[in-house]
Amino acid sequence: MENQNITPILEVAWKKFAQYDATSVKRTAAYTRIRQWIAIFGLLATLFAILTTIYPENFSEVGEFVLKVLLISSPIIASLLAAFANKFFATGDWLIARAGAEETLKDIYIYRTILQKNPKRREWLKKSLTKIQRSVYHGMNGELVMETYKGEVPPAPRFNPKYPNSDTGFHDLTGAEYFNFRLENELNWHIKKVNQKQNERTRLQLLILASGAVGAILAALGGGFTLWVALAASLTTTLLGWQELKNLDLVVRNYSKVIMELSIISDHWKNLEAEERTDTEFYKMVKSAEEILWSRNVEYIKAMQEALQESNLDEEARLINRVIDEQRDADRRLKQSFEDSIVGMLTEKLDEGHETLSETFEEALNNLAEEASSEIVQAELAAMREAIQEFTERIAEKLGLSTSLETIAEDYREVEISGQTPQGVLNDLISRYPKTSEVKG
C-alpha cells in the first residue's frame, strides 16, 4: 500500500472502526468470563454443601475446616462477581461499541462504492462519523471509556496485507471487488458462524437433557443419592441460564436470514453477463447488501440487550448486596452510637460542672455571710464608719460649712420648701448658702 493512496477521512474512519471493534471484542470476552465464573462458583457452592453434609466424619479437622471455608466462600465469590458484572457490564457497552463498528464499516463501503463519484462524499462521511460517535457516547451513558487504537489500518485480520489480492481499505471499489471483498466475505463468515452456533446450541441441549436425566436417576435411586439431585438440578439451571444468555436460537435464525438474503444477491450478481454489470446493478447490490447486514446487526444487538436485561444478575448478587446493606446499616448505627455517647458524656460533664459551680458559689456566699457576721468584721466596719464620719466633720469645719448650715437650718426650720415657696424666700436662702471653690458641672 502506497502512502499517496491513503485518504485522510478514510484513515480516520478505519481507526474509529478498529477502536469500536477492539472495545467490543475485549468487553465481550470479559463479560463472558465473568458469567462463566459465576456459574462455576454457583455449582461449587452446591457441591461443597453436599460434601459438608455427607462426609464431615471422613475429613480431618483441617480438612473439615477447609471444606467449610470453601462452602462459605463459594456463594460469596459468586455473588461478588455478579455484583461486579451488574455494576460495570449492565449497560451492555460492548453491544453499543459493536453497533458503532458495524455502522462505521457500512458507511466506509458506501463511501468507496455508491458515493465514489460524488464530490461531497468526504463531507458526508465526516458528518456520519460525528453522528456515530455521539450515538456511541449516549449509548454508553456518557462514559466513553475506550483505549486508543494504535495498530495498522485497515485492521488485521479482516484486511490481511500479506495477500496481494486483499482489500487495501482505501481505494474505490469496482462491482467485482465489492462482491469479493465484502459480499462474499460476509456470506462465508455467516455460514461459518451459523454452523458454530448450531453446534454450540446442540451441545448445550444435550448437556441440559443429560443433567436432567441424571437428576431423575439419582432421585429414583433414593437413599444417599438424594442429596446429589440438588447438584444435578443446579447444573441444569446453570446450563439453561447460559443458553438464555447466549440467545442461540435467535442468533441462528438471524444468521440464517442473512445467509439467505446475501445468497440471493450473490446469485443475482453471478448470473449477470459482463455487459449487464452496470453501475446501476453495482450500486443496487451494495445498497441491498449493506441494508441486510445492518438490519442483522440491529436485530442481533436488540436481542442481546433483551437477553442481558433478562439475566438474573440482581438475584445472583443478592448476597453481596445484602452484606453491603447490612454494613451500611451497621455503620449508620455505629455513627449514631458515637454521637449519642459524645452528647451523653458532654451533657453529664456539663451537669457536673453546673452543679460544682453552684456549690462553689453557694459556699462562697455562705463564707462571705459568715465572715460578715463575725465580731472582727463588725468591729472593722464600725471603725470604718467612725473614720468616715470624723473625716466628713473635719472637712465641714474646715470649710465653715457646719455652723452656717446649722444656722440656716434653724432660721428656716418652719419654712416648707416646695413649688409654692415664694421666690423671695428662695432667693434669700440661696444667697445665704455657703460658697465653695469647687468647679461646677
LINVEN-V157629 format. One record per helix or strand of 2 or more residues. SS is the DSSP state (H for helix, E for strand). FROM is the first residue (numbers start at 1). TO is the last residue. If there is no record, write none. Layout:
SS_FROM_TO + SS_FROM_TO
This chain:
H_3_5 + H_8_54 + H_56_58 + H_61_88 + H_93_112 + H_121_139 + H_175_221 + H_223_225 + H_228_246 + H_248_270 + H_274_276 + H_279_310 + H_313_316 + H_318_373 + H_375_399 + H_401_411 + H_423_432
